[in-house]
Amino acid sequence: MAWPDPVTLTGRHARLVPLASNHSAALSQAVLDGELWRLWYTAVPSPEGMAAEIERRLHLQAAGSMLPFTVLDAGGTPVGMSTYMNIDATHRRVEIGSTWYAARVQRTPLNTECKLLLLGHAFDALECIAVEFRTHRFNQQSRRGIERLGAQLDGILRNHQRTPGGLLRDTCVYSITADEWPAVQTHLRWQLDKPR
């Protein structure tokens, strides 16, 4: 049996639904907002590459190493993607990654709520012992966001992998452990509820 099973996670600002091939057109529109595929230090699908990326993620899901989501805003419009990846069913660990959002929803409650929903499901329903986050050493926006969640830097994997352009990537590895989750959960709920 696959672990974890596909699930829909719903909040006030966002909904994460299982990724499907028919999301391609809407996600191709969403990725135009901010042109994130042009950033050299991250791997975001281009509009032309969206269908292939969706199929890649669905193939990894079938192989048991990824559970991909389409991220919808409060109005139900697709605005990005996120995944549980590097799934380790034996040790009950997942990584939250391969995430991107349209520029219009970046730095809004949507991302905080998506992380709260994904972390909550990982720790409370899947009983994970730890959840990882990984990002390029030069992706300062992502690193700051991960640190704002309450994740701790475990270390940097030097020359960890090659980027699509052939450059060597140093990967920053962060995690939140099960015993840290109650405090992180309280912090994320406070972030969502505080006056803006």
N, CA, C and O atoms as a DFTB+ gen file, in Angstrom:
784 C
 N C O
     1  1       0.845      -1.187       0.000
     2  2       0.000       0.000       0.000
     3  2       0.884       1.242       0.000
     4  3       1.901       1.289       0.692
     5  1       0.492       2.238      -0.774
     6  2       1.262       3.475      -0.864
     7  2       1.159       4.246       0.445
     8  3       0.119       4.240       1.102
     9  1       2.236       4.901       0.810
    10  2       2.248       5.789       1.970
    11  2       3.013       7.024       1.564
    12  3       4.163       6.903       1.142
    13  1       2.453       8.174       1.666
    14  2       1.093       8.485       2.102
    15  2       0.090       8.427       0.950
    16  3       0.461       8.522      -0.220
    17  1      -1.174       8.272       1.301
    18  2      -2.238       8.249       0.301
    19  2      -2.562       9.670      -0.152
    20  3      -2.393      10.613       0.621
    21  1      -3.027       9.839      -1.393
    22  2      -3.475      11.168      -1.842
    23  2      -4.577      11.696      -0.922
    24  3      -5.428      10.946      -0.446
    25  1      -4.534      12.991      -0.692
    26  2      -5.463      13.627       0.237
    27  2      -5.664      15.073      -0.192
    28  3      -4.788      15.655      -0.833
    29  1      -6.793      15.653       0.148
    30  2      -7.038      17.078      -0.035
    31  2      -6.923      17.743       1.329
    32  3      -7.509      17.274       2.304
    33  1      -6.168      18.835       1.399
    34  2      -5.961      19.580       2.637
    35  2      -6.563      20.969       2.447
    36  3      -6.219      21.671       1.496
    37  1      -7.456      21.366       3.344
    38  2      -8.209      22.601       3.153
    39  2      -8.042      23.558       4.323
    40  3      -8.142      23.169       5.486
    41  1      -7.785      24.825       3.988
    42  2      -7.719      25.883       4.982
    43  2      -8.556      27.064       4.540
    44  3      -9.363      26.955       3.617
    45  1      -8.360      28.204       5.208
    46  2      -9.113      29.418       4.863
    47  2      -8.550      30.116       3.638
    48  3      -9.301      30.688       2.848
    49  1      -7.227      30.075       3.472
    50  2      -6.548      30.815       2.403
    51  2      -6.115      29.936       1.239
    52  3      -5.793      30.439       0.163
    53  1      -6.108      28.628       1.453
    54  2      -5.557      27.721       0.437
    55  2      -6.181      26.344       0.553
    56  3      -6.697      25.946       1.597
    57  1      -6.113      25.638      -0.561
    58  2      -6.511      24.230      -0.588
    59  2      -5.472      23.497      -1.416
    60  3      -5.111      23.946      -2.504
    61  1      -4.993      22.377      -0.911
    62  2      -4.057      21.522      -1.641
    63  2      -4.832      20.296      -2.095
    64  3      -5.393      19.566      -1.277
    65  1      -4.861      20.073      -3.408
    66  2      -5.582      18.941      -3.981
    67  2      -4.581      18.055      -4.718
    68  3      -3.540      18.536      -5.164
    69  1      -4.888      16.765      -4.848
    70  2      -3.963      15.899      -5.586
    71  2      -3.725      16.431      -7.000
    72  3      -4.673      16.760      -7.713
    73  1      -2.471      16.511      -7.393
    74  2      -2.092      16.967      -8.725
    75  2      -2.690      16.032      -9.772
    76  3      -2.709      14.814      -9.596
    77  1      -3.183      16.624     -10.872
    78  2      -3.765      15.838     -11.955
    79  2      -3.333      16.431     -13.292
    80  3      -3.037      17.623     -13.387
    81  1      -3.302      15.603     -14.306
    82  2      -2.892      16.046     -15.642
    83  2      -3.735      17.198     -16.156
    84  3      -3.224      18.064     -16.866
    85  1      -5.019      17.225     -15.811
    86  2      -5.885      18.296     -16.313
    87  2      -5.658      19.637     -15.623
    88  3      -6.354      20.604     -15.932
    89  1      -4.710      19.722     -14.701
    90  2      -4.346      20.999     -14.088
    91  2      -3.316      21.768     -14.929
    92  3      -2.976      22.906     -14.607
    93  1      -2.829      21.153     -15.990
    94  2      -1.721      21.714     -16.760
    95  2      -1.981      23.124     -17.276
    96  3      -1.137      24.003     -17.103
    97  1      -3.122      23.357     -17.901
    98  2      -3.397      24.673     -18.491
    99  2      -3.445      25.756     -17.422
   100  3      -2.865      26.828     -17.597
   101  1      -4.134      25.482     -16.311
   102  2      -4.252      26.482     -15.248
   103  2      -2.904      26.752     -14.582
   104  3      -2.594      27.896     -14.249
   105  1      -2.105      25.708     -14.389
   106  2      -0.789      25.913     -13.786
   107  2       0.165      26.610     -14.746
   108  3       1.039      27.359     -14.311
   109  1       0.009      26.374     -16.049
   110  2       0.807      27.104     -17.042
   111  2       0.497      28.596     -16.982
   112  3       1.390      29.424     -17.159
   113  1      -0.763      28.940     -16.733
   114  2      -1.141      30.347     -16.560
   115  2      -0.539      30.904     -15.285
   116  3      -0.001      32.011     -15.282
   117  1      -0.626      30.139     -14.195
   118  2      -0.144      30.612     -12.898
   119  2       1.358      30.884     -12.903
   120  3       1.817      31.851     -12.296
   121  1       2.123      30.033     -13.586
   122  2       3.580      30.175     -13.563
   123  2       4.042      31.404     -14.350
   124  3       5.171      31.862     -14.175
   125  1       3.181      31.935     -15.211
   126  2       3.524      33.169     -15.930
   127  2       3.674      34.350     -14.981
   128  3       4.425      35.285     -15.261
   129  1       2.960      34.310     -13.858
   130  2       2.983      35.400     -12.877
   131  2       4.270      35.307     -12.061
   132  3       4.340      34.574     -11.075
   133  1       5.268      36.043     -12.476
   134  2       6.559      36.057     -11.796
   135  2       7.670      35.404     -12.585
   136  3       8.845      35.603     -12.276
   137  1       7.321      34.620     -13.607
   138  2       8.315      33.967     -14.469
   139  2       9.426      33.288     -13.665
   140  3      10.612      33.469     -13.940
   141  1       9.016      32.506     -12.672
   142  2       9.989      31.896     -11.760
   143  2      10.917      30.905     -12.435
   144  3      12.009      30.647     -11.930
   145  1      10.513      30.346     -13.560
   146  2      11.373      29.380     -14.252
   147  2      12.656      30.036     -14.746
   148  3      13.604      29.338     -15.105
   149  1      12.701      31.365     -14.770
   150  2      13.894      32.079     -15.226
   151  2      14.970      32.207     -14.139
   152  3      16.107      32.572     -14.439
   153  1      14.620      31.910     -12.879
   154  2      15.598      31.982     -11.796
   155  2      16.594      30.830     -11.942
   156  3      16.189      29.676     -12.088
   157  1      17.869      31.132     -11.905
   158  2      18.891      30.120     -12.177
   159  2      19.069      29.129     -11.032
   160  3      19.548      28.018     -11.258
   161  1      18.694      29.502      -9.812
   162  2      18.995      28.679      -8.650
   163  2      17.818      27.818      -8.183
   164  3      17.872      27.226      -7.105
   165  1      16.771      27.749      -8.981
   166  2      15.647      26.904      -8.617
   167  2      15.096      26.225      -9.869
   168  3      15.385      26.654     -10.986
   169  1      14.322      25.192      -9.692
   170  2      13.776      24.444     -10.828
   171  2      12.256      24.550     -10.812
   172  3      11.574      23.743     -10.181
   173  1      11.736      25.544     -11.507
   174  2      10.294      25.750     -11.641
   175  2       9.951      25.497     -13.104
   176  3      10.650      25.985     -13.992
   177  1       8.883      24.739     -13.371
   178  2       8.554      24.445     -14.766
   179  2       8.132      25.687     -15.538
   180  3       7.460      26.569     -15.003
   181  1       8.532      25.742     -16.794
   182  2       8.080      26.813     -17.682
   183  2       6.658      26.487     -18.117
   184  3       6.209      25.353     -17.949
   185  1       5.937      27.466     -18.678
   186  2       4.588      27.153     -19.176
   187  2       4.613      26.006     -20.188
   188  3       3.742      25.135     -20.167
   189  1       5.614      26.010     -21.072
   190  2       5.706      24.965     -22.098
   191  2       6.075      23.601     -21.504
   192  3       5.760      22.562     -22.083
   193  1       6.737      23.613     -20.358
   194  2       7.176      22.376     -19.735
   195  2       6.244      21.864     -18.642
   196  3       6.535      20.857     -17.996
   197  1       5.120      22.560     -18.434
   198  2       4.235      22.208     -17.313
   199  2       3.667      20.798     -17.443
   200  3       3.697      20.037     -16.476
   201  1       3.154      20.436     -18.610
   202  2       2.550      19.109     -18.775
   203  2       3.573      18.011     -18.487
   204  3       3.256      17.020     -17.829
   205  1       4.796      18.188     -18.981
   206  2       5.845      17.190     -18.745
   207  2       6.201      17.119     -17.258
   208  3       6.443      16.034     -16.730
   209  1       6.234      18.272     -16.582
   210  2       6.544      18.276     -15.146
   211  2       5.443      17.579     -14.350
   212  3       5.726      16.831     -13.415
   213  1       4.200      17.824     -14.720
   214  2       3.099      17.140     -14.040
   215  2       3.221      15.639     -14.232
   216  3       3.059      14.877     -13.279
   217  1       3.501      15.210     -15.440
   218  2       3.649      13.769     -15.696
   219  2       4.836      13.193     -14.935
   220  3       4.760      12.064     -14.449
   221  1       5.931      13.943     -14.821
   222  2       7.097      13.486     -14.045
   223  2       6.708      13.276     -12.587
   224  3       7.048      12.260     -11.980
   225  1       5.991      14.246     -12.038
   226  2       5.587      14.134     -10.636
   227  2       4.609      12.979     -10.427
   228  3       4.696      12.264      -9.429
   229  1       3.692      12.800     -11.353
   230  2       2.736      11.698     -11.228
   231  2       3.432      10.340     -11.365
   232  3       3.029       9.371     -10.722
   233  1       4.470      10.268     -12.197
   234  2       5.261       9.043     -12.324
   235  2       5.972       8.740     -10.994
   236  3       6.008       7.592     -10.550
   237  1       6.536       9.781     -10.367
   238  2       7.196       9.592      -9.074
   239  2       6.186       9.189      -8.000
   240  3       6.507       8.417      -7.097
   241  1       4.964       9.715      -8.102
   242  2       3.918       9.295      -7.170
   243  2       3.629       7.803      -7.350
   244  3       3.524       7.063      -6.372
   245  1       3.504       7.370      -8.598
   246  2       3.236       5.946      -8.866
   247  2       4.361       5.056      -8.340
   248  3       4.128       3.912      -7.951
   249  1       5.593       5.596      -8.331
   250  2       6.744       4.844      -7.830
   251  2       6.857       4.896      -6.304
   252  3       7.691       4.204      -5.720
   253  1       6.017       5.717      -5.655
   254  2       6.009       5.788      -4.199
   255  2       6.990       6.748      -3.582
   256  3       7.212       6.703      -2.372
   257  1       7.596       7.635      -4.389
   258  2       8.590       8.553      -3.819
   259  2       8.106       9.997      -3.736
   260  3       8.843      10.858      -3.257
   261  1       6.882      10.285      -4.194
   262  2       6.384      11.653      -4.172
   263  2       4.862      11.635      -4.057
   264  3       4.197      10.741      -4.582
   265  1       4.322      12.634      -3.364
   266  2       2.876      12.878      -3.347
   267  2       2.690      14.347      -3.722
   268  3       2.851      15.224      -2.873
   269  1       2.350      14.628      -4.998
   270  2       2.275      16.009      -5.474
   271  2       0.883      16.620      -5.310
   272  3      -0.137      15.935      -5.385
   273  1       0.884      17.936      -5.082
   274  2      -0.341      18.706      -4.903
   275  2      -0.383      19.881      -5.870
   276  3       0.652      20.432      -6.246
   277  1      -1.591      20.253      -6.264
   278  2      -1.849      21.548      -6.880
   279  2      -2.347      22.448      -5.763
   280  3      -3.206      22.048      -4.977
   281  1      -1.813      23.664      -5.687
   282  2      -2.214      24.621      -4.667
   283  2      -3.256      25.556      -5.274
   284  3      -3.023      26.166      -6.318
   285  1      -4.410      25.662      -4.609
   286  2      -5.478      26.550      -5.031
   287  2      -5.595      27.694      -4.038
   288  3      -5.408      27.493      -2.838
   289  1      -5.904      28.896      -4.526
   290  2      -6.142      30.018      -3.620
   291  2      -7.549      29.905      -3.033
   292  3      -8.266      28.947      -3.324
   293  1      -7.946      30.872      -2.213
   294  2      -9.245      30.816      -1.531
   295  2     -10.405      30.775      -2.517
   296  3     -11.470      30.248      -2.196
   297  1     -10.213      31.325      -3.715
   298  2     -11.257      31.306      -4.729
   299  2     -11.263      30.054      -5.583
   300  3     -12.120      29.908      -6.455
   301  1     -10.311      29.134      -5.349
   302  2     -10.251      27.887      -6.099
   303  2      -9.413      27.940      -7.359
   304  3      -9.446      27.005      -8.159
   305  1      -8.655      29.022      -7.557
   306  2      -7.804      29.164      -8.731
   307  2      -6.442      28.520      -8.464
   308  3      -5.834      28.803      -7.432
   309  1      -5.947      27.666      -9.357
   310  2      -4.603      27.109      -9.178
   311  2      -3.536      28.206      -9.197
   312  3      -3.497      29.031     -10.110
   313  1      -2.669      28.205      -8.171
   314  2      -1.628      29.232      -8.054
   315  2      -0.243      28.634      -7.838
   316  3       0.724      29.377      -7.666
   317  1      -0.125      27.298      -7.845
   318  2       1.193      26.721      -7.649
   319  2       1.135      25.227      -7.395
   320  3       0.100      24.579      -7.549
   321  1       2.294      24.704      -7.000
   322  2       2.448      23.275      -6.743
   323  2       3.301      23.087      -5.492
   324  3       4.125      23.936      -5.152
   325  1       3.091      21.969      -4.819
   326  2       3.954      21.566      -3.715
   327  2       3.905      20.047      -3.636
   328  3       3.030      19.422      -4.235
   329  1       4.833      19.452      -2.903
   330  2       4.862      17.995      -2.805
   331  2       5.400      17.526      -1.466
   332  3       6.143      18.226      -0.779
   333  1       4.988      16.298      -1.121
   334  2       5.770      15.485      -0.208
   335  2       6.700      14.709      -1.130
   336  3       6.245      14.095      -2.094
   337  1       7.986      14.729      -0.846
   338  2       8.940      14.039      -1.702
   339  2       9.987      13.334      -0.843
   340  3      10.008      13.475       0.380
   341  1      10.855      12.572      -1.510
   342  2      11.849      11.764      -0.785
   343  2      11.178      11.027       0.370
   344  3      11.658      11.026       1.503
   345  1      10.061      10.406       0.042
   346  2       9.238       9.725       1.039
   347  2       9.967       8.492       1.574
   348  3      10.449       7.658       0.808
   349  1      10.037       8.395       2.888
   350  2      10.658       7.257       3.559
   351  2       9.611       6.648       4.490
   352  3       9.488       7.056       5.645
   353  1       8.854       5.668       3.981
   354  2       7.768       5.055       4.742
   355  2       8.294       4.267       5.936
   356  3       7.634       4.198       6.973
   357  1       9.465       3.681       5.800
   358  2      10.030       2.881       6.885
   359  2      10.303       3.741       8.117
   360  3       9.953       3.368       9.237
   361  1      10.926       4.884       7.899
   362  2      11.310       5.741       9.016
   363  2      10.338       6.892       9.239
   364  3      10.551       7.729      10.116
   365  1       9.263       6.933       8.439
   366  2       8.223       7.957       8.586
   367  2       8.807       9.362       8.493
   368  3       8.702      10.171       9.414
   369  1       9.428       9.620       7.338
   370  2       9.987      10.944       7.057
   371  2       9.540      11.367       5.664
   372  3       9.418      10.536       4.764
   373  1       9.299      12.659       5.491
   374  2       9.027      13.233       4.177
   375  2       9.764      14.557       4.078
   376  3      10.142      15.165       5.079
   377  1       9.952      14.979       2.840
   378  2      10.442      16.335       2.573
   379  2       9.293      17.098       1.931
   380  3       8.586      16.558       1.080
   381  1       9.105      18.341       2.329
   382  2       8.172      19.233       1.640
   383  2       9.011      20.052       0.686
   384  3       9.902      20.791       1.106
   385  1       8.726      19.921      -0.610
   386  2       9.552      20.631      -1.575
   387  2       8.934      20.680      -2.953
   388  3       7.749      20.405      -3.137
   389  1       9.774      21.041      -3.932
   390  2       9.329      21.280      -5.308
   391  2       8.119      22.197      -5.307
   392  3       7.145      21.976      -6.026
   393  1       8.206      23.236      -4.478
   394  2       7.108      24.188      -4.281
   395  2       7.367      25.461      -5.065
   396  3       8.479      25.990      -5.072
   397  1       6.334      25.939      -5.718
   398  2       6.383      27.259      -6.333
   399  2       4.984      27.863      -6.285
   400  3       3.983      27.147      -6.306
   401  1       4.933      29.202      -6.221
   402  2       3.671      29.933      -6.204
   403  2       3.740      31.097      -7.172
   404  3       4.802      31.688      -7.370
   405  1       2.603      31.427      -7.778
   406  2       2.490      32.635      -8.592
   407  2       2.894      33.834      -7.730
   408  3       2.648      33.848      -6.524
   409  1       3.509      34.825      -8.347
   410  2       4.017      35.988      -7.606
   411  2       2.928      36.665      -6.784
   412  3       3.200      37.162      -5.690
   413  1       1.709      36.693      -7.290
   414  2       0.650      37.426      -6.594
   415  2       0.293      36.843      -5.228
   416  3      -0.288      37.544      -4.400
   417  1       0.629      35.570      -4.974
   418  2       0.302      34.976      -3.676
   419  2       1.537      34.768      -2.797
   420  3       1.421      34.274      -1.675
   421  1       2.702      35.137      -3.294
   422  2       3.899      35.045      -2.471
   423  2       3.817      36.090      -1.365
   424  3       3.278      37.178      -1.563
   425  1       4.356      35.748      -0.206
   426  2       4.342      36.637       0.961
   427  2       2.922      36.997       1.392
   428  3       2.656      38.102       1.863
   429  1       2.024      36.035       1.217
   430  2       0.650      36.177       1.708
   431  2       0.396      35.015       2.665
   432  3       1.230      34.117       2.776
   433  1      -0.747      35.020       3.359
   434  2      -1.044      33.904       4.260
   435  2      -1.123      32.551       3.558
   436  3      -1.060      31.521       4.229
   437  1      -1.257      32.516       2.245
   438  2      -1.393      31.257       1.522
   439  2      -0.221      30.317       1.791
   440  3      -0.440      29.148       2.107
   441  1       1.004      30.794       1.674
   442  2       2.162      29.911       1.877
   443  2       2.231      29.414       3.311
   444  3       2.473      28.232       3.554
   445  1       2.017      30.321       4.264
   446  2       2.048      29.901       5.666
   447  2       1.012      28.822       5.918
   448  3       1.292      27.830       6.593
   449  1      -0.198      29.014       5.370
   450  2      -1.241      28.025       5.591
   451  2      -0.932      26.709       4.887
   452  3      -1.199      25.641       5.436
   453  1      -0.376      26.770       3.688
   454  2       0.008      25.526       3.001
   455  2       0.998      24.737       3.842
   456  3       0.858      23.522       3.984
   457  1       1.991      25.408       4.397
   458  2       2.978      24.711       5.225
   459  2       2.330      24.168       6.495
   460  3       2.652      23.062       6.929
   461  1       1.417      24.938       7.095
   462  2       0.710      24.460       8.280
   463  2      -0.093      23.203       7.952
   464  3      -0.074      22.239       8.717
   465  1      -0.794      23.209       6.827
   466  2      -1.588      22.046       6.418
   467  2      -0.704      20.834       6.129
   468  3      -0.997      19.727       6.580
   469  1       0.378      21.045       5.378
   470  2       1.272      19.939       5.031
   471  2       1.994      19.382       6.260
   472  3       2.105      18.167       6.422
   473  1       2.479      20.270       7.118
   474  2       3.149      19.813       8.342
   475  2       2.163      19.116       9.268
   476  3       2.476      18.077       9.849
   477  1       0.975      19.686       9.403
   478  2      -0.026      19.073      10.272
   479  2      -0.384      17.673       9.816
   480  3      -0.487      16.757      10.631
   481  1      -0.575      17.506       8.520
   482  2      -0.902      16.182       8.002
   483  2       0.279      15.215       8.210
   484  3       0.086      14.055       8.573
   485  1       1.497      15.713       7.975
   486  2       2.681      14.861       8.127
   487  2       2.847      14.386       9.568
   488  3       3.080      13.201       9.810
   489  1       2.729      15.303      10.519
   490  2       2.968      14.921      11.907
   491  2       1.750      14.275      12.566
   492  3       1.898      13.301      13.303
   493  1       0.556      14.796      12.316
   494  2      -0.629      14.330      13.040
   495  2      -1.280      13.111      12.396
   496  3      -1.716      12.204      13.105
   497  1      -1.355      13.070      11.061
   498  2      -2.012      11.945      10.394
   499  2      -1.013      10.857       9.989
   500  3      -1.281       9.668      10.164
   501  1       0.140      11.267       9.448
   502  2       1.122      10.292       8.967
   503  2       2.111       9.861      10.046
   504  3       2.866       8.907       9.860
   505  1       2.099      10.572      11.177
   506  2       2.977      10.268      12.315
   507  2       4.448      10.283      11.928
   508  3       5.214       9.399      12.312
   509  1       4.835      11.304      11.160
   510  2       6.249      11.452      10.778
   511  2       7.090      11.793      12.000
   512  3       6.626      12.443      12.936
   513  1       8.337      11.338      11.966
   514  2       9.272      11.693      13.032
   515  2      10.004      12.991      12.707
   516  3      10.515      13.664      13.603
   517  1      10.055      13.343      11.406
   518  2      10.696      14.588      10.975
   519  2      10.217      14.922       9.571
   520  3       9.870      14.044       8.782
   521  1      10.209      16.221       9.285
   522  2       9.896      16.722       7.950
   523  2      11.060      17.601       7.515
   524  3      11.488      18.492       8.249
   525  1      11.566      17.341       6.319
   526  2      12.710      18.097       5.790
   527  2      12.264      19.149       4.788
   528  3      11.192      19.065       4.190
   529  1      13.128      20.140       4.631
   530  2      13.036      21.147       3.573
   531  2      14.436      21.292       3.006
   532  3      15.410      21.313       3.759
   533  1      14.548      21.390       1.692
   534  2      15.854      21.569       1.059
   535  2      15.766      22.701       0.050
   536  3      14.750      22.873      -0.624
   537  1      16.840      23.467      -0.045
   538  2      16.868      24.551      -1.021
   539  2      18.315      24.864      -1.396
   540  3      19.251      24.513      -0.677
   541  1      18.473      25.522      -2.518
   542  2      19.797      25.950      -2.986
   543  2      20.372      26.974      -2.004
   544  3      19.650      27.824      -1.484
   545  1      21.647      26.880      -1.765
   546  2      22.311      27.821      -0.852
   547  2      22.078      29.270      -1.260
   548  3      22.012      30.143      -0.395
   549  1      21.952      29.551      -2.565
   550  2      21.757      30.920      -3.026
   551  2      20.299      31.365      -3.039
   552  3      20.025      32.527      -3.338
   553  1      19.362      30.483      -2.728
   554  2      17.947      30.852      -2.739
   555  2      17.590      31.462      -1.378
   556  3      16.969      30.820      -0.531
   557  1      18.001      32.716      -1.198
   558  2      17.826      33.385       0.095
   559  2      16.355      33.551       0.464
   560  3      16.003      33.424       1.637
   561  1      15.495      33.829      -0.504
   562  2      14.066      33.986      -0.214
   563  2      13.499      32.691       0.368
   564  3      12.759      32.716       1.351
   565  1      13.848      31.571      -0.242
   566  2      13.379      30.277       0.248
   567  2      13.965      29.970       1.621
   568  3      13.252      29.487       2.500
   569  1      15.243      30.242       1.816
   570  2      15.882      29.963       3.107
   571  2      15.231      30.766       4.216
   572  3      14.961      30.233       5.292
   573  1      14.974      32.048       3.965
   574  2      14.320      32.882       4.986
   575  2      12.918      32.354       5.295
   576  3      12.502      32.323       6.453
   577  1      12.195      31.940       4.252
   578  2      10.856      31.402       4.455
   579  2      10.870      30.128       5.285
   580  3      10.042      29.960       6.180
   581  1      11.802      29.234       4.994
   582  2      11.916      27.979       5.742
   583  2      12.264      28.267       7.201
   584  3      11.709      27.645       8.107
   585  1      13.174      29.204       7.427
   586  2      13.566      29.554       8.790
   587  2      12.413      30.215       9.545
   588  3      12.268      30.004      10.749
   589  1      11.580      31.021       8.848
   590  2      10.409      31.638       9.495
   591  2       9.397      30.584       9.958
   592  3       8.648      30.814      10.908
   593  1       9.380      29.437       9.291
   594  2       8.496      28.358       9.723
   595  2       8.909      27.800      11.081
   596  3       8.076      27.273      11.818
   597  1      10.177      27.912      11.407
   598  2      10.704      27.324      12.633
   599  2      11.603      26.134      12.377
   600  3      12.019      25.461      13.319
   601  1      11.912      25.862      11.117
   602  2      12.813      24.751      10.786
   603  2      14.247      25.109      11.164
   604  3      14.651      26.271      11.118
   605  1      14.998      24.089      11.537
   606  2      16.403      24.265      11.909
   607  2      17.302      23.796      10.766
   608  3      17.004      22.810      10.093
   609  1      18.397      24.512      10.559
   610  2      19.373      24.119       9.548
   611  2      20.158      22.918      10.063
   612  3      20.866      23.006      11.066
   613  1      20.020      21.789       9.357
   614  2      20.766      20.587       9.719
   615  2      22.179      20.626       9.155
   616  3      23.107      20.074       9.746
   617  1      22.338      21.279       8.009
   618  2      23.651      21.379       7.398
   619  2      23.540      21.699       5.918
   620  3      22.445      21.837       5.372
   621  1      24.697      21.813       5.281
   622  2      24.760      22.120       3.859
   623  2      25.487      20.986       3.157
   624  3      26.623      20.653       3.494
   625  1      24.812      20.397       2.174
   626  2      25.429      19.356       1.355
   627  2      26.184      20.052       0.229
   628  3      25.570      20.571      -0.703
   629  1      27.504      20.063       0.311
   630  2      28.325      20.775      -0.659
   631  2      28.436      19.971      -1.936
   632  3      28.586      18.750      -1.902
   633  1      28.360      20.673      -3.086
   634  2      28.391      20.004      -4.399
   635  2      27.428      18.820      -4.423
   636  3      27.778      17.719      -4.849
   637  1      26.223      19.070      -3.963
   638  2      25.227      18.016      -3.786
   639  2      24.682      17.474      -5.103
   640  3      24.486      16.268      -5.253
   641  1      24.438      18.372      -6.054
   642  2      23.903      17.942      -7.343
   643  2      24.149      19.017      -8.386
   644  3      24.618      20.111      -8.070
   645  1      23.827      18.696      -9.629
   646  2      23.987      19.658     -10.708
   647  2      22.658      20.331     -11.012
   648  3      21.605      19.695     -10.986
   649  1      22.720      21.622     -11.297
   650  2      21.535      22.355     -11.716
   651  2      21.243      22.014     -13.176
   652  3      22.097      21.443     -13.856
   653  1      20.043      22.356     -13.671
   654  2      19.761      22.106     -15.091
   655  2      20.798      22.739     -16.025
   656  3      21.032      22.237     -17.124
   657  1      21.420      23.841     -15.589
   658  2      22.448      24.492     -16.393
   659  2      23.830      23.890     -16.239
   660  3      24.782      24.350     -16.870
   661  1      23.952      22.858     -15.402
   662  2      25.225      22.170     -15.243
   663  2      26.095      22.659     -14.095
   664  3      27.163      22.096     -13.851
   665  1      25.657      23.704     -13.379
   666  2      26.432      24.198     -12.241
   667  2      26.253      23.279     -11.041
   668  3      25.227      22.611     -10.914
   669  1      27.250      23.245     -10.158
   670  2      27.142      22.466      -8.941
   671  2      26.325      23.229      -7.912
   672  3      26.512      24.431      -7.720
   673  1      25.426      22.528      -7.261
   674  2      24.530      23.125      -6.267
   675  2      24.913      22.677      -4.874
   676  3      25.101      21.487      -4.622
   677  1      25.031      23.648      -3.959
   678  2      25.121      23.366      -2.532
   679  2      23.684      23.387      -2.011
   680  3      22.959      24.354      -2.243
   681  1      23.266      22.333      -1.312
   682  2      21.895      22.213      -0.837
   683  2      21.839      22.392       0.671
   684  3      22.501      21.673       1.418
   685  1      21.033      23.369       1.114
   686  2      20.787      23.581       2.537
   687  2      19.666      22.648       2.967
   688  3      18.592      22.644       2.366
   689  1      19.914      21.857       4.008
   690  2      18.936      20.906       4.526
   691  2      18.433      21.404       5.877
   692  3      19.211      21.633       6.803
   693  1      17.122      21.565       5.966
   694  2      16.457      21.995       7.197
   695  2      15.500      20.894       7.630
   696  3      15.118      20.042       6.828
   697  1      15.114      20.916       8.901
   698  2      14.085      19.978       9.348
   699  2      13.325      20.532      10.539
   700  3      13.778      21.420      11.261
   701  1      12.137      19.952      10.701
   702  2      11.324      20.124      11.904
   703  2      11.073      18.709      12.404
   704  3      10.663      17.843      11.632
   705  1      11.316      18.467      13.686
   706  2      11.108      17.140      14.249
   707  2       9.757      17.076      14.960
   708  3       9.154      18.102      15.276
   709  1       9.300      15.856      15.201
   710  2       7.988      15.664      15.815
   711  2       7.878      16.370      17.157
   712  3       6.829      16.934      17.468
   713  1       8.944      16.352      17.962
   714  2       8.871      17.011      19.268
   715  2       8.852      18.532      19.150
   716  3       8.417      19.209      20.081
   717  1       9.313      19.083      18.031
   718  2       9.260      20.535      17.795
   719  2       7.919      20.977      17.222
   720  3       7.583      22.160      17.271
   721  1       7.150      20.030      16.678
   722  2       5.926      20.367      15.966
   723  2       4.918      21.170      16.800
   724  3       4.370      22.134      16.265
   725  1       4.632      20.847      18.067
   726  2       3.646      21.648      18.792
   727  2       3.989      23.142      18.847
   728  3       3.109      23.984      18.671
   729  1       5.250      23.471      19.089
   730  2       5.644      24.881      19.142
   731  2       5.593      25.510      17.750
   732  3       5.156      26.652      17.606
   733  1       6.032      24.782      16.728
   734  2       5.977      25.290      15.358
   735  2       4.527      25.511      14.943
   736  3       4.207      26.522      14.319
   737  1       3.651      24.575      15.285
   738  2       2.233      24.699      14.961
   739  2       1.636      25.948      15.612
   740  3       0.908      26.699      14.963
   741  1       1.937      26.168      16.878
   742  2       1.447      27.361      17.580
   743  2       1.945      28.626      16.901
   744  3       1.193      29.585      16.730
   745  1       3.213      28.623      16.516
   746  2       3.803      29.783      15.844
   747  2       3.124      30.060      14.502
   748  3       2.805      31.209      14.197
   749  1       2.901      29.013      13.699
   750  2       2.282      29.204      12.391
   751  2       0.834      29.674      12.527
   752  3       0.383      30.519      11.753
   753  1       0.109      29.140      13.495
   754  2      -1.271      29.608      13.717
   755  2      -1.273      31.072      14.146
   756  3      -2.127      31.846      13.713
   757  1      -0.323      31.453      14.992
   758  2      -0.221      32.853      15.411
   759  2       0.078      33.741      14.190
   760  3      -0.496      34.822      14.052
   761  1       0.975      33.283      13.310
   762  2       1.292      34.044      12.098
   763  2       0.038      34.256      11.252
   764  3      -0.162      35.339      10.702
   765  1      -0.792      33.248      11.147
   766  2      -2.013      33.352      10.343
   767  2      -3.063      34.241      10.988
   768  3      -3.796      34.943      10.291
   769  1      -3.143      34.217      12.317
   770  2      -4.205      34.929      13.027
   771  2      -3.861      36.360      13.395
   772  3      -4.762      37.144      13.692
   773  1      -2.580      36.727      13.386
   774  2      -2.211      38.071      13.826
   775  2      -2.743      39.106      12.850
   776  3      -2.854      38.829      11.656
   777  1      -3.074      40.301      13.343
   778  2      -3.550      41.375      12.455
   779  2      -2.484      41.758      11.451
   780  3      -1.298      41.767      11.783
   781  1      -2.881      42.072      10.235
   782  2      -1.940      42.447       9.182
   783  2      -2.007      43.920       8.911
   784  3      -1.283      44.424       8.052
